[in-house]
Amino acid sequence: MGRSGELMKRGVVEKDVHARLGRMLVLIPLLAFLGLGALFVLRLGVGDPSRIPSALIGHAAPRTDLPPLPGLERDGKLVPGLDTAEFAGQVTVLNVWASWCVPCRDEAALLMMLAADRRLRVVGMNYKDQPENARRFLGRYGNPFAANGIDATGRAAIEWGVYGVPETFVISRDVRIAYKLIGPVTPDNLQTALKPAIERALANP
C-alpha cells in the first residue's frame, strides 16, 4: 500500500474514532439524567409515604391564627377559628382537610372516633376550600373539630410543611409537633402509628 493509501486509511480511522467519541459525549449527559431519574423514583417508592419524616418534628408548632368557617356549629355552638396559642397545656390533633379531598371522606369516621377521646382536642385546618362546600362536607360526614380555621391561600399549610391533604399532626402540651401522618388516617395506621403517638404525647407531662 502506498503512502497516499495509508493516509486515506488513517483518515477514515480517525473519522470513525471522532464519530464514536462524539456519540459518547452526547450519551454521557443522557445516561446521567436517566440515572438521577431512576434514583429519584426509587427513593420515592421506598417504604410507606405516610412515614416521611418532617423537619418540624420536635420543634415548636408554627404560630397560626386562622379565621373560623362561617356558620359552622358543633353541639349548638359556633366553632372558633384555629389559634395555636390555645394549644398550650393539652394534647392536640390537627387535621388538614378539604371537601374536595376524596381520602378525607374515608378518614372522617376515624376522626370522629378520635374526637370522642376527652383527653385530647381535635382541630382542623380547612385547605383551599369553599365555605359552603366545607360546611356541607362536615354536615354529611360529621364534625370532629373543636376548632377549625380556613386556610384559603394555603400559606399556613406551607408553614406547617404540608405535602398535600389530608395530613394529621399530633401536638404536645408544650405546643411542639410530636408526630406527623401524611395521607389519610386508616384503621391500620390509626392503631400502629397515630394512637401510639397520641399516647406518648399524653404520657409526657
SEBA-125968 format. One record per residue (C-alpha): x, y negated, z. Coordinates in nm, 3 decimals, padded with zeros to 5 digits. Example, Ala and Ser with C-alpha at 12.3 -4.5 7.8 and 13.67 -1.06 7.14 Angstrom:
<recs>
<x->01.230	y->00.450	z->00.780>;
<x->01.367	y->00.106	z->00.714>;
</recs>
This chain:
<recs>
<x->00.000	y->00.000	z->00.000>;
<x->00.135	y->-00.346	z->-00.095>;
<x->00.170	y->-00.646	z->00.129>;
<x->-00.149	y->-00.800	z->-00.006>;
<x->-00.340	y->-00.480	z->00.079>;
<x->-00.206	y->-00.477	z->00.432>;
<x->-00.303	y->-00.840	z->00.480>;
<x->-00.651	y->-00.771	z->00.349>;
<x->-00.692	y->-00.469	z->00.577>;
<x->-00.565	y->-00.669	z->00.876>;
<x->-00.812	y->-00.947	z->00.794>;
<x->-01.102	y->-00.703	z->00.785>;
<x->-00.998	y->-00.553	z->01.119>;
<x->-00.963	y->-00.897	z->01.277>;
<x->-01.306	y->-00.999	z->01.149>;
<x->-01.455	y->-00.681	z->01.291>;
<x->-01.288	y->-00.744	z->01.629>;
<x->-01.410	y->-01.104	z->01.635>;
<x->-01.763	y->-00.993	z->01.545>;
<x->-01.765	y->-00.740	z->01.830>;
<x->-01.629	y->-00.997	z->02.076>;
<x->-01.898	y->-01.241	z->01.966>;
<x->-02.172	y->-00.985	z->02.024>;
<x->-02.029	y->-00.901	z->02.368>;
<x->-02.017	y->-01.267	z->02.467>;
<x->-02.384	y->-01.301	z->02.371>;
<x->-02.479	y->-00.987	z->02.564>;
<x->-02.299	y->-01.078	z->02.890>;
<x->-02.541	y->-01.359	z->02.994>;
<x->-02.838	y->-01.145	z->02.886>;
<x->-02.719	y->-00.849	z->03.094>;
<x->-02.651	y->-01.075	z->03.391>;
<x->-03.001	y->-01.222	z->03.363>;
<x->-03.161	y->-00.877	z->03.340>;
<x->-02.958	y->-00.759	z->03.640>;
<x->-03.070	y->-01.052	z->03.854>;
<x->-03.429	y->-00.999	z->03.745>;
<x->-03.416	y->-00.631	z->03.839>;
<x->-03.266	y->-00.717	z->04.179>;
<x->-03.541	y->-00.972	z->04.241>;
<x->-03.816	y->-00.722	z->04.151>;
<x->-03.660	y->-00.455	z->04.371>;
<x->-03.634	y->-00.693	z->04.667>;
<x->-03.999	y->-00.788	z->04.623>;
<x->-04.104	y->-00.427	z->04.610>;
<x->-03.917	y->-00.315	z->04.921>;
<x->-04.125	y->-00.250	z->05.231>;
<x->-04.453	y->-00.396	z->05.343>;
<x->-04.500	y->-00.757	z->05.221>;
<x->-04.702	y->-00.829	z->05.536>;
<x->-04.380	y->-00.787	z->05.736>;
<x->-04.180	y->-01.052	z->05.554>;
<x->-04.008	y->-01.242	z->05.836>;
<x->-04.090	y->-01.607	z->05.889>;
<x->-03.824	y->-01.865	z->05.964>;
<x->-04.068	y->-02.015	z->06.215>;
<x->-04.087	y->-01.710	z->06.443>;
<x->-03.975	y->-01.814	z->06.791>;
<x->-03.995	y->-02.183	z->06.702>;
<x->-04.250	y->-02.440	z->06.812>;
<x->-04.566	y->-02.441	z->06.604>;
<x->-04.581	y->-02.735	z->06.359>;
<x->-04.769	y->-03.032	z->06.502>;
<x->-05.105	y->-03.007	z->06.329>;
<x->-05.419	y->-03.216	z->06.365>;
<x->-05.688	y->-03.136	z->06.106>;
<x->-06.047	y->-03.263	z->06.085>;
<x->-06.339	y->-03.029	z->06.156>;
<x->-06.562	y->-02.866	z->05.898>;
<x->-06.869	y->-03.095	z->05.895>;
<x->-07.184	y->-02.932	z->06.027>;
<x->-07.015	y->-02.611	z->06.142>;
<x->-07.164	y->-02.479	z->06.466>;
<x->-07.085	y->-02.190	z->06.698>;
<x->-07.306	y->-02.093	z->06.991>;
<x->-07.517	y->-02.403	z->06.925>;
<x->-07.221	y->-02.643	z->06.947>;
<x->-07.024	y->-02.825	z->06.679>;
<x->-06.689	y->-02.656	z->06.614>;
<x->-06.400	y->-02.902	z->06.664>;
<x->-06.111	y->-02.951	z->06.426>;
<x->-05.770	y->-02.792	z->06.464>;
<x->-05.527	y->-02.957	z->06.706>;
<x->-05.214	y->-02.768	z->06.813>;
<x->-05.190	y->-02.992	z->07.120>;
<x->-05.477	y->-02.784	z->07.261>;
<x->-05.288	y->-02.454	z->07.217>;
<x->-05.081	y->-02.501	z->07.533>;
<x->-05.143	y->-02.259	z->07.816>;
<x->-05.329	y->-01.995	z->07.615>;
<x->-05.257	y->-01.734	z->07.350>;
<x->-05.397	y->-01.845	z->07.015>;
<x->-05.458	y->-01.653	z->06.694>;
<x->-05.458	y->-01.884	z->06.392>;
<x->-05.612	y->-01.753	z->06.069>;
<x->-05.555	y->-01.935	z->05.738>;
<x->-05.855	y->-01.864	z->05.516>;
<x->-06.074	y->-01.982	z->05.230>;
<x->-06.420	y->-01.896	z->05.098>;
<x->-06.274	y->-01.821	z->04.753>;
<x->-06.028	y->-01.570	z->04.905>;
<x->-06.158	y->-01.217	z->04.840>;
<x->-05.938	y->-01.045	z->05.106>;
<x->-06.069	y->-01.296	z->05.362>;
<x->-06.409	y->-01.127	z->05.331>;
<x->-06.257	y->-00.789	z->05.412>;
<x->-06.091	y->-00.911	z->05.732>;
<x->-06.386	y->-01.117	z->05.859>;
<x->-06.538	y->-00.841	z->06.076>;
<x->-06.199	y->-00.770	z->06.236>;
<x->-06.152	y->-01.138	z->06.322>;
<x->-06.497	y->-01.136	z->06.483>;
<x->-06.382	y->-00.842	z->06.692>;
<x->-06.067	y->-01.028	z->06.797>;
<x->-06.273	y->-01.335	z->06.889>;
<x->-06.466	y->-01.124	z->07.140>;
<x->-06.147	y->-01.091	z->07.347>;
<x->-06.181	y->-01.365	z->07.608>;
<x->-05.809	y->-01.354	z->07.686>;
<x->-05.726	y->-01.539	z->07.365>;
<x->-05.859	y->-01.807	z->07.133>;
<x->-05.915	y->-01.752	z->06.760>;
<x->-05.892	y->-02.065	z->06.544>;
<x->-05.900	y->-02.128	z->06.171>;
<x->-05.729	y->-02.335	z->05.903>;
<x->-05.958	y->-02.369	z->05.602>;
<x->-05.728	y->-02.393	z->05.300>;
<x->-05.815	y->-02.600	z->04.990>;
<x->-06.186	y->-02.526	z->05.010>;
<x->-06.518	y->-02.695	z->04.953>;
<x->-06.701	y->-02.767	z->05.282>;
<x->-07.034	y->-02.626	z->05.165>;
<x->-06.867	y->-02.306	z->05.041>;
<x->-06.675	y->-02.270	z->05.367>;
<x->-06.993	y->-02.310	z->05.576>;
<x->-07.176	y->-02.061	z->05.355>;
<x->-06.890	y->-01.811	z->05.393>;
<x->-06.894	y->-01.831	z->05.774>;
<x->-07.272	y->-01.813	z->05.778>;
<x->-07.257	y->-01.489	z->05.581>;
<x->-06.957	y->-01.314	z->05.736>;
<x->-06.963	y->-01.464	z->06.085>;
<x->-06.769	y->-01.744	z->06.252>;
<x->-06.490	y->-01.622	z->06.482>;
<x->-06.334	y->-01.968	z->06.519>;
<x->-06.345	y->-02.170	z->06.839>;
<x->-06.184	y->-02.450	z->06.634>;
<x->-06.141	y->-02.489	z->06.260>;
<x->-05.952	y->-02.753	z->06.066>;
<x->-05.980	y->-02.847	z->05.699>;
<x->-05.650	y->-02.841	z->05.511>;
<x->-05.787	y->-02.998	z->05.193>;
<x->-05.449	y->-03.071	z->05.034>;
<x->-05.257	y->-02.765	z->05.157>;
<x->-04.996	y->-02.982	z->05.328>;
<x->-05.047	y->-02.826	z->05.672>;
<x->-05.017	y->-02.477	z->05.526>;
<x->-04.682	y->-02.573	z->05.373>;
<x->-04.560	y->-02.689	z->05.715>;
<x->-04.664	y->-02.352	z->05.857>;
<x->-04.474	y->-02.170	z->05.581>;
<x->-04.787	y->-02.010	z->05.438>;
<x->-04.725	y->-01.792	z->05.131>;
<x->-05.094	y->-01.759	z->05.047>;
<x->-05.429	y->-01.692	z->05.209>;
<x->-05.507	y->-01.508	z->05.421>;
<x->-05.233	y->-01.527	z->05.679>;
<x->-05.259	y->-01.489	z->06.056>;
<x->-05.032	y->-01.627	z->06.329>;
<x->-05.002	y->-01.540	z->06.696>;
<x->-04.904	y->-01.846	z->06.901>;
<x->-04.779	y->-01.805	z->07.256>;
<x->-04.879	y->-02.011	z->07.559>;
<x->-04.580	y->-02.241	z->07.510>;
<x->-04.708	y->-02.313	z->07.155>;
<x->-04.437	y->-02.113	z->06.979>;
<x->-04.503	y->-01.885	z->06.683>;
<x->-04.471	y->-01.532	z->06.816>;
<x->-04.583	y->-01.336	z->06.510>;
<x->-04.696	y->-01.384	z->06.150>;
<x->-04.905	y->-01.146	z->05.940>;
<x->-04.901	y->-01.204	z->05.566>;
<x->-05.209	y->-01.077	z->05.389>;
<x->-05.544	y->-00.968	z->05.530>;
<x->-05.599	y->-00.813	z->05.869>;
<x->-05.676	y->-00.444	z->05.817>;
<x->-05.778	y->-00.170	z->06.061>;
<x->-05.425	y->-00.030	z->06.030>;
<x->-05.216	y->-00.346	z->06.085>;
<x->-05.460	y->-00.466	z->06.349>;
<x->-05.366	y->-00.166	z->06.564>;
<x->-05.000	y->-00.129	z->06.468>;
<x->-04.887	y->-00.492	z->06.438>;
<x->-05.132	y->-00.767	z->06.528>;
<x->-05.271	y->-00.632	z->06.857>;
<x->-04.925	y->-00.536	z->06.990>;
<x->-04.802	y->-00.888	z->06.908>;
<x->-05.103	y->-01.034	z->07.090>;
<x->-05.042	y->-00.810	z->07.393>;
<x->-04.675	y->-00.915	z->07.405>;
<x->-04.778	y->-01.281	z->07.398>;
<x->-05.037	y->-01.223	z->07.670>;
<x->-04.780	y->-01.045	z->07.888>;
<x->-04.536	y->-01.335	z->07.855>;
<x->-04.616	y->-01.598	z->08.120>;
</recs>
